[in-house]
């Protein structure tokens, strides 16, 4: 049995989100939430929100015990990139890429 939650089109770079996702992969639910709560960085708040959502899905939709849950999978795939331009030297334009990501979490019960 597994419970999932996905946040799409989140305005954080997938590289930054994946570095934080590696910290909680394979951890117990309570331990993962504590790690995310005290980790600085923009992606930690977003991933914490998705983990809480997956825990709520597990508890309400699948009648799973929250004490037996662990984070089996966390990913941050690349979403669409907004392309912007900024004035550059000598009348040129330099590119600004505003990246977004799709963050997903899967929780499973310990056996």
LOVO-153197 format. One record per residue: residue in one letter; x, y, z of N, C-alpha, C in turn. Coordinates in Angstrom, 2 decimals. Atoms other than C-alpha are relative to their C-alpha. Last residue first. Layout:
+---+---------+---------+---------+---------+----------+---------+---------+---------+---------+
: r :  n.east : n.north :    n.up : ca.east : ca.north :   ca.up :  c.east : c.north :    c.up :
+---+---------+---------+---------+---------+----------+---------+---------+---------+---------+
: A :       X :       Y :       Z :       X :        Y :       Z :       X :       Y :       Z :
...
+---+---------+---------+---------+---------+----------+---------+---------+---------+---------+
***
This chain:
+---+---------+---------+---------+---------+----------+---------+---------+---------+---------+
: r :  n.east : n.north :    n.up : ca.east : ca.north :   ca.up :  c.east : c.north :    c.up :
+---+---------+---------+---------+---------+----------+---------+---------+---------+---------+
: X :    0.58 :    1.35 :   -0.14 :    6.21 :    -4.30 :    7.04 :    0.54 :   -0.74 :    1.17 :
: X :   -1.03 :    0.97 :   -0.34 :    6.74 :    -0.56 :    7.05 :   -0.66 :   -1.36 :    0.21 :
: X :    0.03 :    0.51 :   -1.36 :    3.98 :     1.35 :    5.28 :    1.14 :   -0.97 :    0.22 :
: X :    0.38 :    1.40 :   -0.14 :    4.73 :     3.33 :    2.14 :    0.00 :   -0.38 :    1.47 :
: X :   -0.17 :    0.56 :   -1.33 :    4.86 :     7.05 :    1.32 :   -0.49 :   -1.44 :    0.00 :
: X :    0.72 :    1.25 :   -0.21 :    5.39 :     8.44 :   -2.18 :    0.34 :   -0.54 :    1.38 :
: X :   -0.40 :    0.77 :   -1.18 :    6.36 :    12.08 :   -2.74 :   -0.88 :   -1.25 :    0.06 :
: X :    0.87 :    1.11 :   -0.39 :    6.30 :    14.14 :   -5.94 :    0.57 :   -0.77 :    1.17 :
: X :   -0.53 :    0.73 :   -1.15 :    7.71 :    17.54 :   -6.85 :   -1.01 :   -1.06 :    0.42 :
: X :    1.10 :    0.81 :   -0.48 :    7.10 :    18.98 :  -10.34 :    0.56 :   -0.89 :    1.11 :
: X :   -0.14 :    1.45 :   -0.17 :    9.63 :    21.70 :  -11.07 :   -1.31 :   -0.61 :    0.45 :
: X :    1.02 :    0.52 :   -0.92 :   10.02 :    25.28 :  -12.26 :    0.14 :   -1.51 :    0.05 :
: X :    0.35 :    1.41 :    0.06 :   12.90 :    27.17 :  -13.83 :   -1.09 :   -0.35 :    1.00 :
: X :    0.68 :    0.19 :   -1.28 :   13.14 :    30.88 :  -14.46 :   -0.57 :   -1.41 :   -0.01 :
: X :    0.86 :    1.18 :    0.00 :   15.72 :    31.14 :  -17.25 :   -0.58 :   -0.17 :    1.40 :
: X :    0.27 :    0.43 :   -1.37 :   17.19 :    34.61 :  -17.78 :   -0.96 :   -1.16 :   -0.08 :
: X :    1.12 :    0.86 :   -0.32 :   18.78 :    35.32 :  -21.17 :   -0.10 :   -0.27 :    1.50 :
: X :   -0.47 :    1.25 :   -0.61 :   21.03 :    38.24 :  -21.94 :   -1.21 :   -0.75 :    0.54 :
: X :    0.91 :    0.53 :   -1.03 :   20.06 :    40.92 :  -24.42 :    0.60 :   -1.27 :    0.56 :
: X :    0.43 :    1.40 :    0.15 :   22.56 :    42.99 :  -26.38 :   -0.99 :   -0.36 :    1.09 :
: X :    1.28 :    0.12 :    0.67 :   22.76 :    46.77 :  -26.60 :   -0.48 :   -1.43 :   -0.20 :
: X :   -0.07 :   -0.45 :    1.40 :   26.48 :    46.95 :  -25.83 :   -1.30 :   -0.27 :   -0.76 :
: X :   -0.99 :   -0.99 :    0.42 :   26.25 :    45.01 :  -22.58 :   -0.10 :    0.28 :   -1.50 :
: X :   -1.40 :    0.37 :   -0.15 :   23.08 :    43.22 :  -21.60 :    0.91 :    1.10 :   -0.50 :
: X :   -0.90 :   -0.81 :    0.82 :   19.49 :    44.21 :  -20.99 :    1.45 :   -0.37 :    0.29 :
: X :   -0.50 :   -1.13 :   -0.76 :   17.59 :    41.35 :  -19.42 :    0.97 :    0.77 :   -0.89 :
: X :   -1.21 :   -0.64 :    0.49 :   15.48 :    38.73 :  -21.11 :    0.32 :    1.23 :    0.83 :
: X :    0.04 :   -1.45 :   -0.11 :   12.95 :    36.22 :  -19.77 :    1.32 :    0.58 :   -0.52 :
: X :   -1.17 :   -0.64 :    0.59 :   12.25 :    32.58 :  -20.51 :   -0.21 :    1.51 :    0.02 :
: X :    0.38 :   -1.31 :    0.52 :    9.90 :    30.70 :  -18.23 :    1.25 :    0.70 :   -0.49 :
: X :   -0.92 :   -1.08 :   -0.32 :   10.92 :    27.05 :  -17.92 :   -0.52 :    1.30 :   -0.61 :
: X :   -0.25 :   -0.98 :    1.05 :    8.33 :    24.28 :  -17.82 :    0.90 :    1.13 :    0.50 :
: X :    1.24 :   -0.49 :    0.59 :    8.73 :    21.56 :  -15.23 :    0.33 :    0.98 :   -1.11 :
: X :    0.01 :   -1.33 :    0.58 :   11.84 :    19.58 :  -14.35 :   -1.36 :    0.31 :   -0.61 :
: X :   -0.23 :   -0.01 :    1.44 :   11.34 :    16.59 :  -12.09 :   -0.12 :    1.43 :   -0.53 :
: X :    0.27 :   -1.34 :    0.50 :   11.74 :    16.79 :   -8.34 :    0.38 :    0.02 :   -1.47 :
: X :   -0.65 :   -0.43 :    1.23 :   11.56 :    13.35 :   -6.77 :   -0.39 :    1.44 :   -0.31 :
: X :    0.14 :   -1.45 :    0.12 :   10.86 :    11.72 :   -3.44 :    0.72 :    0.40 :   -1.28 :
: X :   -0.45 :   -0.65 :    1.24 :   10.27 :     7.98 :   -3.05 :   -0.26 :    1.50 :    0.10 :
: X :   -0.63 :    0.96 :    0.90 :    9.91 :     5.57 :   -0.14 :    0.55 :    0.67 :   -1.26 :
: X :   -0.09 :   -0.65 :    1.32 :    9.28 :     8.10 :    2.60 :    0.74 :   -0.95 :   -0.94 :
: X :   -1.33 :   -0.51 :    0.33 :    8.27 :     6.04 :    5.63 :   -0.02 :    0.54 :   -1.42 :
: X :   -0.31 :   -0.48 :    1.35 :    4.93 :     5.32 :    7.28 :    1.46 :    0.42 :   -0.12 :
: X :   -0.65 :    1.07 :    0.76 :    4.31 :     3.12 :   10.34 :    0.46 :    0.45 :   -1.38 :
: X :   -1.24 :    0.39 :   -0.69 :    3.55 :     5.97 :   12.78 :    0.78 :   -1.06 :   -0.77 :
: X :   -1.09 :   -0.94 :    0.28 :    1.05 :     7.50 :   10.33 :    1.32 :   -0.38 :    0.67 :
: X :   -0.45 :   -0.56 :   -1.27 :   -1.16 :     4.36 :   10.47 :    1.19 :    0.93 :   -0.26 :
: X :   -1.33 :    0.43 :   -0.42 :   -2.79 :     3.77 :    7.09 :    0.37 :    0.69 :    1.30 :
: X :    0.03 :    0.47 :   -1.40 :   -6.53 :     4.09 :    6.56 :    1.34 :   -0.57 :    0.46 :
: X :   -0.41 :    1.40 :   -0.02 :   -6.11 :     4.40 :    2.74 :    0.02 :   -0.60 :    1.41 :
: X :    0.50 :    0.77 :    1.15 :   -7.91 :     7.66 :    1.96 :    0.29 :   -1.49 :    0.11 :
: X :    1.43 :   -0.17 :    0.28 :   -7.68 :     9.55 :    5.25 :   -0.53 :   -0.90 :   -1.10 :
: X :    0.82 :    0.17 :   -1.19 :   -4.33 :     8.45 :    6.73 :   -1.50 :    0.01 :   -0.35 :
: X :   -0.17 :    1.35 :   -0.53 :   -2.41 :     7.88 :    3.51 :   -0.97 :   -0.25 :    1.15 :
: X :    0.62 :    0.94 :    0.95 :   -3.76 :    11.03 :    1.87 :    0.05 :   -1.42 :    0.53 :
: X :    1.44 :   -0.16 :   -0.15 :   -2.90 :    13.05 :    4.99 :   -0.76 :   -0.92 :   -0.95 :
: X :    0.36 :    0.62 :   -1.27 :    0.63 :    11.65 :    4.91 :   -1.50 :    0.10 :    0.25 :
: X :   -0.02 :    1.44 :    0.23 :    0.92 :    12.52 :    1.20 :   -0.37 :   -0.75 :    1.28 :
: X :    1.16 :    0.32 :    0.84 :   -0.17 :    16.09 :    1.97 :   -0.08 :   -1.50 :   -0.26 :
: X :    1.18 :   -0.07 :   -0.86 :    2.34 :    16.36 :    4.82 :   -1.27 :   -0.37 :   -0.77 :
: X :   -0.08 :    1.17 :   -0.89 :    5.10 :    15.16 :    2.48 :   -1.21 :   -0.03 :    0.93 :
: X :    0.40 :    1.16 :    0.80 :    3.99 :    17.73 :   -0.15 :    0.04 :   -1.27 :    0.85 :
: X :    1.43 :   -0.10 :    0.27 :    4.11 :    20.57 :    2.40 :   -0.50 :   -1.21 :   -0.78 :
: X :    0.69 :    0.30 :   -1.27 :    7.54 :    19.50 :    3.62 :   -1.51 :    0.02 :   -0.20 :
: X :   -0.04 :    1.45 :   -0.14 :    8.76 :    19.42 :    0.00 :   -0.69 :   -0.42 :    1.30 :
: X :    0.90 :    0.57 :    1.01 :    7.62 :    23.03 :   -0.45 :   -0.05 :   -1.52 :    0.14 :
: X :    1.37 :   -0.32 :   -0.38 :    9.20 :    24.25 :    2.78 :   -1.00 :   -0.66 :   -0.95 :
: X :    0.37 :    0.80 :   -1.16 :   12.46 :    22.42 :    2.02 :   -1.43 :    0.25 :    0.44 :
: X :    0.63 :    1.27 :    0.35 :   12.73 :    23.81 :   -1.51 :   -0.48 :   -0.79 :    1.20 :
: X :    1.34 :   -0.21 :    0.52 :   13.38 :    27.39 :   -0.48 :   -0.73 :   -1.32 :   -0.23 :
: X :    0.11 :    0.11 :    1.45 :   16.38 :    26.63 :    1.67 :   -1.45 :    0.06 :   -0.43 :
: X :    0.21 :   -1.27 :    0.70 :   17.25 :    26.08 :    5.28 :   -0.10 :   -0.24 :   -1.50 :
: X :   -0.93 :   -0.16 :    1.11 :   16.68 :    22.62 :    6.76 :   -0.25 :    1.35 :   -0.67 :
: X :   -1.19 :   -0.73 :   -0.42 :   15.04 :    22.67 :   10.20 :    1.06 :    0.14 :   -1.10 :
: X :    0.35 :   -1.19 :   -0.78 :   11.49 :    21.75 :    9.20 :    1.22 :    0.85 :    0.32 :
: X :    0.46 :   -1.06 :    0.89 :   12.63 :    19.41 :    6.44 :   -0.31 :    1.29 :    0.75 :
: X :   -1.12 :   -0.42 :    0.84 :   14.67 :    17.27 :    8.85 :   -0.40 :    1.18 :   -0.88 :
: X :   -0.93 :   -0.76 :   -0.83 :   11.82 :    17.18 :   11.37 :    1.20 :    0.51 :   -0.80 :
: X :    0.61 :   -1.30 :   -0.25 :    9.31 :    16.16 :    8.68 :    0.91 :    0.87 :    0.88 :
: X :   -0.07 :   -0.79 :    1.23 :   11.63 :    13.39 :    7.49 :   -0.59 :    1.39 :    0.22 :
: X :   -1.39 :   -0.43 :    0.17 :   12.09 :    12.07 :   11.03 :    0.15 :    0.89 :   -1.22 :
: X :   -0.27 :   -1.04 :   -1.01 :    8.33 :    12.00 :   11.59 :    1.42 :    0.54 :   -0.12 :
: X :    0.78 :   -1.20 :    0.26 :    7.72 :    10.14 :    8.30 :    0.33 :    1.11 :    0.99 :
: X :    1.33 :    0.07 :   -0.58 :   10.54 :     7.64 :    8.68 :   -0.71 :    1.33 :   -0.19 :
: X :    0.14 :   -0.27 :   -1.43 :   13.47 :     8.10 :    6.30 :   -1.44 :   -0.24 :    0.47 :
: X :   -0.20 :    1.20 :   -0.79 :   14.08 :     6.43 :    2.92 :   -0.16 :    0.19 :    1.50 :
: X :    0.33 :    1.25 :    0.68 :   14.54 :     9.69 :    0.98 :    0.34 :   -1.20 :    0.88 :
: X :    1.12 :    0.69 :   -0.65 :   14.60 :    12.60 :    3.42 :   -0.35 :   -1.34 :   -0.65 :
: X :   -0.13 :    0.06 :   -1.45 :   17.99 :    14.23 :    2.73 :   -1.08 :   -0.87 :    0.65 :
: X :   -0.92 :    1.09 :   -0.37 :   17.97 :    13.39 :   -0.99 :    0.13 :   -0.17 :    1.50 :
: X :    0.74 :    1.26 :    0.04 :   14.88 :    15.56 :   -1.44 :    0.89 :   -1.18 :    0.39 :
: X :    0.72 :    0.13 :   -1.27 :   16.88 :    18.61 :   -0.32 :   -0.76 :   -1.32 :    0.06 :
: X :   -1.02 :    0.06 :   -1.05 :   19.41 :    18.27 :   -3.15 :   -0.65 :   -0.13 :    1.38 :
: X :   -0.54 :    1.37 :   -0.10 :   16.56 :    17.38 :   -5.50 :    1.06 :   -0.11 :    1.09 :
: X :    0.99 :    0.85 :   -0.66 :   14.77 :    20.68 :   -4.79 :    0.53 :   -1.42 :    0.17 :
: X :    0.06 :   -0.38 :   -1.41 :   17.85 :    22.77 :   -5.60 :   -0.97 :   -0.90 :    0.76 :
: X :   -1.30 :    0.35 :   -0.58 :   18.45 :    20.89 :   -8.87 :    0.01 :    0.33 :    1.50 :
: X :   -0.03 :    1.41 :   -0.36 :   14.74 :    21.02 :   -9.72 :    1.33 :   -0.45 :    0.60 :
: X :   -0.80 :    0.76 :    0.94 :   14.81 :    24.84 :   -9.54 :    0.01 :   -1.48 :    0.41 :
: X :   -1.31 :    0.26 :   -0.58 :   11.98 :    26.28 :   -7.50 :    0.74 :   -0.88 :   -1.00 :
: X :   -1.06 :   -0.90 :    0.47 :    8.79 :    27.88 :   -8.77 :    1.29 :   -0.17 :    0.80 :
: X :   -0.55 :   -0.70 :   -1.16 :    6.48 :    24.91 :   -8.28 :    1.20 :    0.81 :   -0.46 :
: X :   -0.31 :   -1.38 :    0.38 :    4.62 :    23.96 :  -11.47 :    0.47 :    0.83 :    1.18 :
: X :   -0.47 :   -0.31 :    1.34 :    3.19 :    20.74 :  -10.01 :    0.23 :    1.50 :   -0.16 :
: X :    0.16 :   -1.45 :    0.16 :    2.94 :    19.51 :   -6.44 :    0.60 :    0.36 :   -1.35 :
: X :   -0.82 :   -0.68 :    1.00 :    2.39 :    15.74 :   -6.27 :   -0.32 :    1.49 :    0.02 :
: X :    0.40 :   -1.40 :    0.14 :    1.12 :    13.52 :   -3.46 :    0.98 :    0.66 :   -0.97 :
: X :   -0.79 :   -0.94 :    0.80 :    1.21 :     9.74 :   -3.19 :   -0.55 :    1.41 :    0.13 :
: X :    0.74 :   -1.25 :    0.16 :    0.08 :     7.02 :   -0.80 :    0.91 :    1.00 :   -0.69 :
: X :   -0.78 :   -1.23 :    0.07 :    1.32 :     3.44 :   -0.90 :   -0.93 :    1.19 :   -0.22 :
: X :    0.83 :   -1.18 :    0.00 :    0.00 :     0.00 :    0.00 :    0.88 :    1.24 :    0.00 :
+---+---------+---------+---------+---------+----------+---------+---------+---------+---------+
***
